[in-house]
Amino acid sequence: MGRSGVQVNKAHKTRVSSKSSRNLHKTSLQDRGRIGKPKGNHVKGAKAARLQRAKMRAAVLKEKMASGGLTSAPRVIVLFPLSASVDLNSLGEDVLKLLSTDGDVTSSSTVASSEYKLRATVADLIAFVASANEDISSLIDSFGSQCLSVLRSIGLPNLPSEFKKKNKLKKMCASRLASEFPKDCNFDPADTRDELHQFMGLLKAQRLSVPHWRKQRPYVVAQKVGMLVDDKTPGKCTLLLSGYLRARKLSVNQLVHVTGVGDFQLSKVEVLKDPFPLLNERRKQNSMELDDSHDEEVLRSLVPDPMKQEPLVTENTPDPLAGEQTWPTEAEMAEADRNQKQGKPKKRSLPRGTSEYQAAWIIDEIDEEDSDNGDFDDDRMVLDRGEDQYSNQDHDFEDDKETLYVQDMDNETHNDSEMMDDENLTREQYEDQIKKIKEAHAEDEEFPDEVETPIDQPARKRFAKYRGLKSFRTSPWDPNESLPQDYARIFAFDNVARTQKLVLKQALKMEEEEEEESRDDCVPTGSYVRLHIKEVPLVAASKLSSIVSTKPIIAFGLLQHESKMSVLRFSLKKYDGYEDPIKTKEELMFHVGFRQFVARPVFSTDNISLDKQEMERFLHPGPFSLASVYGPISFPSLPLVVLKISDADAPAFAAFGSLKSIGPSKIILKKIILTGYPQRVSKMKASVRYMFHKPEDVRWFKPVEVWTKCGRRGRVKEPVGTHGAMKCIFNGVVQQHDVVCMKLYKRAYPQWPERMYPQLL
């Protein structure tokens, strides 16, 4: 019989296993997958794993104690209704009754529950409340949907899923709400007291997911607001904010930002006795009110050190003599002479009898190397050229250049004496003829950047700030050229990433330092403090005092440099539910992380491969765009919510995004397109009119390339007649119905806002 077809391999003859397999049993099971071959003794790998697990457990325990310990700040719980049909007041009263020991509703929104080992104020946690009725479509109304979009753009944390299905109606509610929230959210009923017990147990055990930008800065959610008016500073006062310090230690020497008001210095920080201590044998203080300041016991008082206190610098003070021109020194003159002697003059073919002075103004258009430096003439504008002459898709025009120049030499005529059809028209007839041609081509307008050249003003003056670019990708543009006066008021970093790293490292070092007797300028996290914020406008302080019971008032400790103005770049996208147009330089409210300020942005294309961006006149729906604004420095990344403000209506959610970069060196170019219409066409030649109205303007813009909407590219040869017509040569046959265009660019800047913070209105 034949042998079986199954292949049997010979066993390996080794009698000992490998070193890693022999020592694998000495490492725990969960560490076998991530620990490779030990370089030395096998004990080192197991010991390193144990130390790493111990560090992780210590970090988690420290975080848990900081967020839910006896000395931590109360958790901020927000009950958020998804529709107007939700009875939120009754639910809030039930929660407060459940947390209070005597079962009565307290007059303060902050309570301490010894049963749950939890202090809460009615935002670290958001509980979305929906009404379980038969109409499933009304669970979330239009306002609730808009608010959910805002919260999603900021970031909603994931929660553990422990949903228990009670009945069919609550199943339907959960299925309707599941699409609006992250995957692992849980939905709990809150009808009975037992269900509320389960709900509060979930809040106590929930591990907080805090955004990184909130972890990096200390902040206080004010429970009480007061004012101290000083006669020495009219219109200003000292704002008193009382609340629990959260996230990090606060130094009395650092600046603070009051949301909606601005950045200020601290005159004093008082550490008060905790009004809601979380102890089993504590006295009943749930009904205690904080209206009388003399009942608050001051445990410690901190005063800033004038030598260490960070100065409140918002704008840069420009030097009026910084732009003054000075005579060159003797060393600079000698160096210029030496460079001139070393330079080898290039030989050019010049007409007979041309002097050196005249030769300096002659441009050899045939020599491509000379033309790369730009076309200059005493009656021409500057043309910025790039490294490449044309893109790869336009080599046909390069091939036709020699033919075009040969035709120029053969067919050279004196066109100054050539008359066009509209030479004898009056001004009114000339304007009517332009209007008729514009109306005839109105349906074919594809480019919103098309502008008309004024008749009563020379184009070289009207478009004096514009220039032509040989290539938008490679043509150079100096970022420090002709900057506006507002750029003298802002700050810029040589290296933003390095500065941010040093600032965060310095803040973390202050947080990790142990409390010493010599360190008397910091307040530990979880303390109940009263901030004395000096030189706050009296109008803004009065508004904050009136809204403290209805709206949250937050004071953030600023990192270094975060009070200074600069140019901020945001990547943002228009909200799908907002239909009104958003124009460039329109006044909008930017909510960036912990800040809220008013800005007038400039929108541009978000293309990271180019050093120049093209300005957009409107924020288009769909793709992300780049918004550049003047604003206070905030280190990225931070979430962004853009609100459209109006005097009549409430602010509307318009766009969302994030902070991308800081720096004024990014170049944003505004493009305009001048259009003309062929009058006489002869194959690749055409006489174009109505782009300009004076022969001097044609000579000024002669270096700029022209193109047609049908895809032809060409150049301006010379003016024709006295009404601004010009002769152009193209790289192909031109159609009579075609439109000749010319692109011009100028740099665009954001507009300085008239008002910075909404609370100061």
ZAMARGU-4260 file (C-alpha; in steps of 0.2 Angstrom, whole numbers, plus 5000, padded with zeros to 4 digits):
<rodrens>
0) 5000/5000/5000 | 5006/5018/4997 | 5011/5029/5011 | 4999/5043/5017 | 4999/5060/5008
5) 5000/5070/5025 | 5017/5078/5026 | 5026/5075/5043 | 5040/5087/5047 | 5055/5081/5057
10) 5055/5087/5075 | 5068/5100/5080 | 5083/5092/5089 | 5086/5105/5102 | 5085/5099/5120
15) 5084/5116/5128 | 5072/5130/5126 | 5076/5148/5122 | 5081/5160/5136 | 5065/5171/5134
20) 5053/5155/5135 | 5062/5149/5150 | 5059/5165/5160 | 5042/5169/5153 | 5033/5160/5168
25) 5042/5173/5180 | 5032/5187/5172 | 5014/5190/5175 | 5001/5185/5161 | 4996/5203/5157
30) 5014/5208/5155 | 5019/5194/5143 | 5012/5203/5128 | 5021/5219/5130 | 5038/5214/5137
35) 5050/5209/5124 | 5067/5200/5127 | 5075/5205/5142 | 5092/5213/5139 | 5099/5207/5156
40) 5092/5198/5170 | 5074/5192/5168 | 5069/5200/5184 | 5072/5217/5177 | 5057/5215/5165
45) 5045/5209/5179 | 5051/5223/5191 | 5049/5237/5178 | 5031/5231/5175 | 5026/5230/5193
50) 5033/5248/5196 | 5024/5254/5181 | 5007/5246/5187 | 5011/5254/5204 | 5013/5271/5196
55) 4997/5269/5186 | 4987/5264/5202 | 4995/5279/5212 | 4990/5291/5198 | 4972/5285/5196
60) 4970/5285/5215 | 4977/5303/5216 | 4965/5308/5202 | 4951/5300/5211 | 4955/5309/5227
65) 4957/5325/5218 | 4940/5324/5210 | 4930/5315/5223 | 4939/5316/5240 | 4934/5324/5256
70) 4944/5340/5252 | 4941/5341/5234 | 4930/5355/5226 | 4911/5350/5223 | 4906/5342/5207
75) 4897/5354/5196 | 4881/5345/5189 | 4871/5353/5176 | 4853/5347/5172 | 4851/5351/5154
80) 4833/5350/5146 | 4832/5344/5128 | 4815/5351/5125 | 4803/5364/5133 | 4792/5350/5139
85) 4804/5345/5152 | 4799/5350/5170 | 4817/5353/5176 | 4813/5362/5192 | 4804/5347/5200
90) 4819/5336/5195 | 4831/5349/5203 | 4821/5349/5219 | 4821/5330/5220 | 4840/5329/5218
95) 4843/5343/5231 | 4831/5334/5243 | 4840/5317/5240 | 4857/5325/5244 | 4852/5335/5259
100) 4851/5326/5276 | 4835/5333/5282 | 4826/5331/5266 | 4822/5349/5264 | 4826/5359/5249
105) 4840/5371/5253 | 4842/5389/5248 | 4859/5386/5241 | 4862/5376/5225 | 4878/5368/5234
110) 4875/5354/5246 | 4886/5341/5255 | 4880/5323/5256 | 4888/5312/5269 | 4878/5297/5263
115) 4885/5298/5245 | 4902/5306/5251 | 4898/5319/5237 | 4897/5338/5236 | 4888/5345/5222
120) 4882/5361/5215 | 4866/5362/5204 | 4900/5359/5174 | 4909/5344/5178 | 4894/5333/5173
125) 4880/5336/5162 | 4864/5326/5164 | 4853/5328/5149 | 4834/5327/5153 | 4821/5321/5141
130) 4802/5320/5144 | 4796/5302/5141 | 4780/5305/5133 | 4771/5296/5118 | 4777/5309/5105
135) 4795/5302/5102 | 4798/5316/5089 | 4797/5330/5102 | 4811/5323/5113 | 4823/5336/5106
140) 4816/5352/5100 | 4826/5364/5088 | 4834/5374/5103 | 4840/5358/5111 | 4847/5351/5095
145) 4857/5367/5092 | 4864/5366/5110 | 4869/5348/5107 | 4878/5353/5091 | 4888/5366/5102
150) 4892/5354/5115 | 4897/5341/5102 | 4909/5353/5095 | 4917/5357/5112 | 4917/5338/5116
155) 4906/5326/5125 | 4914/5313/5136 | 4910/5294/5134 | 4901/5286/5149 | 4900/5268/5154
160) 4884/5259/5147 | 4873/5251/5161 | 4855/5254/5153 | 4841/5243/5160 | 4826/5242/5149
165) 4811/5244/5159 | 4797/5246/5147 | 4793/5249/5129 | 4791/5267/5130 | 4808/5270/5138
170) 4816/5258/5125 | 4809/5270/5112 | 4816/5285/5121 | 4833/5277/5122 | 4833/5272/5103
175) 4828/5290/5099 | 4842/5298/5109 | 4856/5286/5106 | 4860/5294/5089 | 4863/5311/5097
180) 4876/5305/5109 | 4892/5295/5110 | 4891/5276/5109 | 4894/5272/5127 | 4882/5284/5135
185) 4869/5277/5147 | 4851/5282/5149 | 4843/5280/5166 | 4825/5284/5172 | 4822/5297/5186
190) 4804/5295/5191 | 4805/5287/5208 | 4817/5289/5223 | 4825/5273/5220 | 4829/5278/5203
195) 4837/5294/5209 | 4847/5284/5221 | 4854/5274/5207 | 4857/5290/5197 | 4867/5299/5211
200) 4877/5283/5213 | 4882/5284/5195 | 4887/5302/5197 | 4898/5298/5212 | 4907/5283/5204
205) 4909/5292/5187 | 4927/5296/5183 | 4927/5314/5176 | 4934/5317/5158 | 4941/5334/5159
210) 4947/5343/5143 | 4966/5345/5143 | 4965/5364/5142 | 4955/5365/5158 | 4967/5354/5167
215) 4981/5366/5163 | 4974/5381/5171 | 4966/5384/5188 | 4948/5391/5188 | 4935/5396/5200
220) 4916/5394/5197 | 4909/5409/5207 | 4896/5406/5220 | 4895/5424/5226 | 4900/5440/5218
225) 4904/5457/5227 | 4911/5474/5223 | 4923/5486/5232 | 4922/5503/5225 | 4937/5514/5227
230) 4936/5533/5224 | 4954/5534/5218 | 4950/5525/5202 | 4933/5532/5195 | 4924/5519/5184
235) 4934/5505/5191 | 4931/5494/5206 | 4938/5478/5215 | 4928/5463/5210 | 4926/5449/5223
240) 4923/5431/5217 | 4920/5417/5230 | 4921/5399/5225 | 4931/5383/5225 | 4948/5382/5217
245) 4948/5368/5204 | 4961/5359/5192 | 4977/5367/5198 | 4985/5378/5211 | 4983/5397/5209
250) 4997/5409/5212 | 4992/5427/5218 | 5005/5434/5206 | 4998/5427/5190 | 4984/5435/5180
255) 4966/5430/5179 | 4953/5430/5166 | 4935/5433/5170 | 4924/5426/5156 | 4916/5439/5145
260) 4925/5454/5154 | 4944/5453/5152 | 4961/5450/5160 | 4965/5457/5176 | 4978/5457/5191
265) 4974/5451/5208 | 4976/5462/5223 | 4973/5448/5236 | 4967/5430/5238 | 4959/5425/5254
270) 4957/5406/5259 | 4940/5405/5268 | 4933/5391/5279 | 4924/5378/5269 | 4905/5382/5270
275) 4900/5364/5265 | 4912/5352/5274 | 4910/5334/5270 | 4911/5325/5287 | 4899/5312/5295
280) 4898/5322/5311 | 4897/5339/5304 | 4884/5351/5309 | 4869/5355/5298 | 4875/5368/5286
285) 4865/5364/5270 | 4853/5379/5274 | 4867/5391/5278 | 4868/5406/5267 | 4883/5416/5261
290) 4876/5433/5260 | 4885/5441/5275 | 4904/5442/5272 | 4908/5444/5290 | 4901/5426/5294
295) 4915/5419/5282 | 4931/5415/5292 | 4947/5419/5283 | 4960/5406/5286 | 4974/5413/5276
300) 4977/5429/5266 | 4989/5430/5251 | 4996/5447/5244 | 5006/5448/5227 | 5024/5452/5227
305) 5027/5467/5215 | 5043/5460/5209 | 5036/5443/5205 | 5018/5448/5199 | 5015/5446/5180
310) 5012/5463/5172 | 4996/5466/5163 | 5002/5469/5145 | 4988/5468/5132 | 4995/5478/5117
315) 5013/5482/5112 | 5019/5500/5113 | 5026/5504/5095 | 5041/5514/5094 | 5038/5529/5082
320) 5056/5530/5077 | 5057/5511/5073 | 5053/5514/5055 | 5065/5530/5052 | 5077/5528/5038
325) 5096/5532/5042 | 5111/5536/5032 | 5122/5520/5028 | 5138/5519/5038 | 5155/5519/5030
330) 5157/5500/5032 | 5140/5498/5023 | 5146/5509/5009 | 5162/5500/5007 | 5154/5483/5007
335) 5142/5489/4993 | 5156/5495/4983 | 5165/5479/4985 | 5150/5469/4980 | 5148/5480/4965
340) 5166/5477/4959 | 5164/5458/4962 | 5148/5457/4952 | 5151/5452/4933 | 5140/5462/4922
345) 5130/5452/4910 | 5132/5455/4891 | 5116/5461/4882 | 5113/5466/4864 | 5108/5484/4865
350) 5103/5496/4851 | 5117/5507/4844 | 5120/5523/4853 | 5112/5517/4870 | 5120/5524/4885
355) 5122/5515/4902 | 5108/5525/4910 | 5096/5520/4896 | 5102/5502/4896 | 5097/5501/4915
360) 5079/5503/4909 | 5078/5492/4895 | 5071/5475/4898 | 5076/5460/4887 | 5060/5450/4885
365) 5069/5437/4875 | 5081/5433/4889 | 5072/5422/4901 | 5085/5423/4915 | 5084/5442/4916
370) 5065/5442/4916 | 5064/5430/4931 | 5069/5445/4942 | 5053/5455/4937 | 5048/5467/4924
375) 5052/5485/4928 | 5049/5501/4918 | 5046/5519/4923 | 5028/5516/4918 | 5025/5498/4923
380) 5020/5489/4939 | 5031/5476/4948 | 5027/5458/4943 | 5032/5445/4956 | 5038/5429/4948
385) 5041/5412/4954 | 5054/5399/4952 | 5045/5390/4938 | 5039/5400/4922 | 5022/5390/4920
390) 5014/5375/4927 | 5016/5358/4918 | 4999/5359/4910 | 5004/5375/4901 | 5019/5370/4892
395) 5010/5374/4876 | 5011/5392/4879 | 5030/5391/4882 | 5032/5382/4865 | 5022/5396/4856
400) 5033/5410/4864 | 5046/5411/4850 | 5032/5411/4837 | 5023/5425/4846 | 5039/5435/4847
405) 5043/5432/4828 | 5026/5438/4823 | 5028/5453/4834 | 5044/5458/4824 | 5037/5454/4807
410) 5020/5463/4810 | 5026/5478/4821 | 5015/5493/4817 | 5013/5510/4825 | 4997/5507/4834
415) 4997/5524/4842 | 4989/5531/4826 | 4977/5516/4824 | 4959/5521/4828 | 4946/5510/4837
420) 4927/5510/4834 | 4924/5520/4850 | 4936/5534/4848 | 4924/5547/4844 | 4910/5543/4857
425) 4905/5554/4870 | 4907/5550/4889 | 4889/5545/4890 | 4889/5535/4875 | 4905/5526/4881
430) 4897/5522/4898 | 4881/5515/4889 | 4891/5504/4878 | 4901/5497/4892 | 4885/5494/4902
435) 4877/5485/4887 | 4893/5473/4885 | 4893/5470/4904 | 4875/5465/4904 | 4877/5454/4889
440) 4891/5444/4898 | 4882/5444/4915 | 4875/5427/4913 | 4893/5420/4909 | 4901/5427/4925
445) 4909/5412/4934 | 4921/5421/4946 | 4914/5432/4960 | 4931/5441/4961 | 4927/5451/4945
450) 4928/5470/4948 | 4925/5484/4936 | 4939/5497/4932 | 4932/5515/4936 | 4931/5527/4922
455) 4934/5543/4932 | 4949/5536/4941 | 4966/5529/4934 | 4967/5511/4937 | 4985/5512/4942
460) 4979/5523/4957 | 4964/5513/4961 | 4973/5496/4961 | 4990/5503/4967 | 4991/5491/4982
465) 4988/5476/4970 | 5002/5466/4960 | 5003/5452/4948 | 5010/5435/4952 | 5018/5424/4939
470) 5014/5409/4950 | 5003/5409/4966 | 5013/5394/4972 | 5031/5399/4970 | 5031/5418/4968
475) 5039/5426/4983 | 5030/5438/4995 | 5039/5446/5009 | 5028/5444/5025 | 5036/5460/5033
480) 5032/5471/5018 | 5020/5486/5020 | 5012/5480/5037 | 4997/5489/5044 | 4998/5500/5059
485) 4989/5487/5069 | 5003/5475/5067 | 5014/5486/5078 | 5001/5483/5093 | 5003/5464/5093
490) 5016/5451/5099 | 5024/5437/5089 | 5035/5422/5094 | 5051/5416/5086 | 5045/5398/5089
495) 5027/5395/5096 | 5029/5377/5099 | 5045/5380/5110 | 5037/5394/5119 | 5021/5384/5123
500) 5032/5369/5129 | 5042/5380/5141 | 5026/5389/5148 | 5017/5372/5151 | 5033/5365/5159
505) 5034/5380/5171 | 5016/5378/5176 | 5017/5360/5179 | 5033/5363/5189 | 5023/5375/5201
510) 5009/5362/5202 | 5021/5347/5207 | 5031/5357/5220 | 5027/5352/5238 | 5019/5364/5250
515) 5034/5373/5259 | 5034/5387/5271 | 5043/5398/5259 | 5030/5395/5245 | 5017/5407/5252
520) 5010/5413/5235 | 5000/5398/5230 | 4983/5391/5235 | 4980/5372/5235 | 4967/5365/5224
525) 4950/5362/5232 | 4951/5377/5244 | 4937/5389/5246 | 4944/5406/5241 | 4939/5424/5238
530) 4948/5432/5224 | 4951/5451/5224 | 4952/5456/5206 | 4957/5474/5204 | 4953/5488/5191
535) 4937/5479/5184 | 4925/5491/5175 | 4911/5496/5186 | 4898/5493/5173 | 4904/5475/5170
540) 4905/5471/5189 | 4887/5477/5191 | 4881/5465/5177 | 4890/5451/5185 | 4882/5454/5202
545) 4865/5454/5194 | 4867/5438/5184 | 4877/5427/5196 | 4861/5418/5201 | 4856/5413/5184
550) 4872/5411/5174 | 4889/5404/5178 | 4903/5416/5181 | 4921/5409/5180 | 4938/5416/5183
555) 4953/5407/5175 | 4971/5408/5180 | 4981/5413/5164 | 4997/5405/5158 | 5012/5416/5154
560) 5009/5427/5138 | 4990/5423/5137 | 4985/5441/5140 | 4995/5448/5125 | 4987/5451/5108
565) 4992/5443/5092 | 4985/5435/5076 | 4976/5419/5079 | 4972/5406/5066 | 4957/5395/5068
570) 4951/5380/5057 | 4932/5382/5057 | 4917/5375/5048 | 4900/5383/5045 | 4886/5375/5055
575) 4874/5366/5044 | 4859/5373/5053 | 4864/5391/5050 | 4858/5397/5033 | 4862/5416/5034
580) 4878/5421/5025 | 4894/5425/5035 | 4905/5439/5027 | 4923/5442/5030 | 4927/5455/5043
585) 4909/5453/5050 | 4908/5455/5069 | 4907/5438/5077 | 4908/5431/5095 | 4922/5418/5097
590) 4921/5406/5112 | 4939/5399/5112 | 4941/5387/5127 | 4939/5397/5142 | 4938/5414/5133
595) 4924/5423/5125 | 4928/5438/5114 | 4922/5448/5099 | 4932/5447/5083 | 4931/5452/5064
600) 4939/5437/5055 | 4946/5436/5038 | 4942/5419/5030 | 4954/5410/5018 | 4957/5393/5010
605) 4965/5381/5022 | 4980/5374/5012 | 4995/5369/5022 | 5006/5365/5007 | 5007/5384/5002
610) 5014/5399/5011 | 5000/5410/5004 | 4981/5408/5006 | 4968/5415/4995 | 4955/5425/5004
615) 4937/5420/5004 | 4923/5434/5004 | 4911/5422/5013 | 4912/5407/5025 | 4906/5393/5013
620) 4897/5378/5020 | 4905/5361/5019 | 4924/5361/5019 | 4934/5369/5033 | 4941/5386/5031
625) 4955/5396/5040 | 4949/5411/5050 | 4962/5424/5055 | 4958/5436/5069 | 4966/5449/5081
630) 4964/5441/5099 | 4972/5437/5115 | 4985/5423/5114 | 4979/5406/5119 | 4990/5391/5117
635) 4983/5377/5105 | 4974/5366/5104 | 4957/5374/5110 | 4939/5371/5104 | 4930/5385/5095
640) 4912/5390/5095 | 4907/5405/5084 | 4891/5414/5088 | 4883/5427/5077 | 4878/5442/5088
645) 4864/5454/5084 | 4856/5468/5094 | 4838/5461/5092 | 4840/5442/5093 | 4850/5431/5104
650) 4867/5424/5098 | 4865/5411/5085 | 4877/5396/5083 | 4886/5399/5067 | 4902/5389/5066
655) 4913/5378/5075 | 4932/5372/5075 | 4948/5374/5084 | 4963/5385/5087 | 4976/5380/5074
660) 4991/5392/5076 | 4997/5408/5082 | 5008/5421/5072 | 5006/5436/5060 | 5017/5429/5047
665) 5004/5420/5037 | 5000/5428/5020 | 4982/5430/5015 | 4980/5437/4997 | 4964/5445/4991
670) 4961/5442/4973 | 4952/5453/4960 | 4949/5449/4941 | 4949/5463/4928 | 4939/5459/4913
675) 4940/5465/4895 | 4931/5460/4879 | 4939/5456/4862 | 4934/5468/4848 | 4945/5463/4834
680) 4951/5445/4833 | 4965/5439/4821 | 4969/5421/4825 | 4981/5422/4841 | 4979/5441/4841
685) 4965/5452/4848 | 4962/5470/4852 | 4954/5470/4869 | 4944/5485/4876 | 4935/5490/4892
690) 4948/5482/4904 | 4956/5499/4905 | 4951/5516/4900 | 4968/5525/4898 | 4984/5520/4888
695) 4994/5524/4903 | 4985/5511/4913 | 4989/5498/4899 | 5007/5502/4900 | 5007/5501/4919
700) 4999/5483/4919 | 5008/5477/4904 | 5020/5465/4914 | 5005/5455/4921 | 4999/5440/4911
705) 4981/5439/4904 | 4970/5424/4901 | 4953/5420/4894 | 4939/5410/4901 | 4941/5398/4887
710) 4958/5393/4893 | 4970/5404/4882 | 4985/5412/4890 | 4994/5427/4883 | 5002/5444/4887
715) 4999/5463/4883 | 5009/5469/4869 | 5004/5488/4868 | 4990/5500/4870 | 4979/5505/4855
720) 4971/5522/4853 | 4966/5534/4867 | 4952/5525/4877 | 4963/5511/4885 | 4961/5497/4872
725) 4976/5486/4870 | 4983/5473/4859 | 4986/5455/4866 | 4994/5440/4860 | 4989/5422/4865
730) 4995/5405/4864 | 4980/5399/4853 | 4966/5405/4843 | 4955/5417/4852 | 4936/5416/4850
735) 4926/5432/4847 | 4914/5429/4862 | 4928/5425/4874 | 4932/5436/4889 | 4950/5442/4893
740) 4954/5442/4912 | 4969/5448/4922 | 4972/5443/4940 | 4979/5455/4953 | 4982/5452/4972
745) 4985/5462/4988 | 4988/5456/5005 | 4972/5456/5017 | 4972/5458/5036 | 4959/5455/5049
750) 4951/5471/5056 | 4954/5476/5074 | 4938/5474/5084 | 4930/5490/5091 | 4924/5480/5107
755) 4933/5465/5113 | 4922/5458/5127 | 4903/5456/5127 | 4901/5460/5145 | 4908/5478/5142
760) 4894/5483/5130
</rodrens>
